[in-house]
Amino acid sequence: MPLNAAALAYGWRRAQVIALRLCARDAAAEAACTQALARRPDDAWALATRSHLRAGRGDRQGAIADGQRLVASAPRPGAPAWFNLGFLLEAEGRPAEAEVALRAALALDPQLDRAWYGLALVLIRLGRHDEAVTALEENTRLQPMSPYGWYQLARLHAQRQAPQQAAEIIRRLKRFEPQVAARLERETGLMS
């Protein structure tokens, strides 16, 4: 089946964006994405790429707008699209909206450990600590060697007057992240 001119132009535009990014010409890559979106307003790849580029230069509002367009227009946006939107919303101080996006990501991919961690941070911000503990437990189950989930979980246990659970996590962290364990000992006053 021969390619039509529109398909060739689209392929060229994507290759151009990739080449510009490889050459660290992000402003030009963003402009090329904008041109692609003028032709195909719901192009998931161009929206995701431009959102990433906008976030990289500090334009979180623009990145969020592209992320919202992406999840609204894609026939079935994937978990990464929802996660990225949730991450941006949380960073922008919009935890309720971030929770919705992160839960949508987890509905599509319950194994997405980053989404569990992001959800936990949002729930902490919202003061829903019991739910945050559950999310962090899932994150640490999926990513047992990452210190981030363990760190937040230990802090929550210490705040919730569960020092034995926090000390157990500190002992665990000493085996593979001694600096994080030492930081927790200083912050919580707990020694394992």
N, C-alpha and C positions, 0 to 999 in steps of 0.2 A: 504494500500500500504506500503510495508516494506521499511525502509530507507536503502540506500546503504552506503557503508563504507565512501565514499567521503562526503556525506551529514552529517554523524555522526561526521567525523573529523572536518568539517567546524563548526558545532554547538559547538563542544568542544572548538575550537579555540576562537570563540566569547565569550563563557562562561569564558574562561581563561582570555581574555582581560578585561572583565567586573570585574572579581574577582581581577585581578591585580590593576585595577584602584581604586577599593574600598579599597584596602590595600595601596594606595598611592605609588604604584610601577610603576610609569609612564614609566620609561625607559624600563622595562620588557614588559609593555603593548605595547609600540611602537615597540619593537622587535617582539612581537607576531603578530602585524598588518603587519609588513614587511614580516614575514613568510607566513601569509595568502595571501598577495599580490603576493608572489612568485608562489603560486598555482593558484590564480585567480587575474590576474593583474588589472582587471576592477571592482573589488569588491567595490561597492559604500560605504558600511558600513565601511570597513577597511580603505578606502581612507579618508573618513570623520573623522574617529576616529584618524587616524595617523596625519592628518592635524591639528586637535585640539591639540593633544599631542605635536606636533612640535611647534605650536604657543605658547603653555604654557611654553615651555622651551626656548623660544626666537628665535627659528629657523623659522623666517617668510618666508625666501626664500623656505625652504623645505615645509612649510605649504602651501604657494602659489602654489608650483609645484603640490602638492597633490590636492589642490582645483581645479586647472586647469585641471588636469587629470580627476577629478570627473565630472566636468560639460561637459567635452568633451566625456567621455566614457559612462556615464549613459544614458539609453534609453530616459529618460525625467527627467533631474535633477530638483529637487524641488526648490522652492524659497529660502529655508534656505541654500542650497548649494551655490546658486548664491550670496546671502547676505553675507555669511561667506567669500567667495572669495573677494567680494567688500570691506568688512571691512578690510581684510588683505592687499589688494592693497592700500587702502587709508592710512592705518597706515605705509605702506612702502614708501609713497610719490609718488605713481603712480596714480594720480587722474583721468586721462583720461581712463585708464583701469578700475579703480574702478567704474567710471560712467557707463561704458558698463555693468559691472556685476550687479550693483545695479538696473539699468533699466531692466535687464533681470529678476531679482527677482521680481520687481514690475509688470512686464508683466504677471508673473505667479500668483502673489498674491498682488493685489493693496491695500489690507488692512494691509500689513506688515509695521507697523509704524516705526520700526527700520530702514527699508530700505529707507523710506522717509527722516528720520533724517540723515542717512549716505549720501544719495544723496545730501541733502542740504549742508553738510559739504564739500563734493567734489566740488559742484558748487561754494561755497564761495571761496575755494582754487583756483578755476579756474577763479575767478573774475566775475562770472555770477550771480550777486546778484538778479536780477529780478526773475530768475528761482529758485534761492535758497529760496526766499520769498515764492514762490508758493509751493515748497516742504515742507517748514516749516509749512505753513498753513495747509497742508494736514496732516503732522505729529501731529500737535496740535489738529486737528479735531479728529484724531483717538486716541490720547493719551492726553486728556485735563488736566489731573492731573500730568503729568510729567513736571518738570520744565525745562528740557534740551532744548526742542524745543522752548518754550517760551523765554528762555534766549537768544538763538541765534537769534530769530526773533526780539526781542527788540533791540539787538545790531545792527542788520542790519538796522532797521528803524532809529535808531540814526545816523548811518553812512550815510544813504541816505537822511538825513535832513528831517525826518518825526517825529519830537519830540512828536507830539500829539499821534501818534500810539504807540511809545515806552512807553510813560507815561501811556497809557491805559493798556499796558501789565504789567507794574510795579504795577499798582493798582490791577490788577487781581492776580498777584503773591503774593502780600501782604496778600491775604486771605488764601493762603495755603502753601506758601513758603516764609515767610518773610525774611529769610536770603538771598535768591537768589534775592529778590526785593531790599534789602539794597545794595547788591553787584552791581546790575545794576545801582542804584542811584549814587553810588560812581564812577563807571566806565563811565557813560554817563553824569554825572552832572545834570541829570534830577530829579526833585522831582515830585512825583505824588500827 
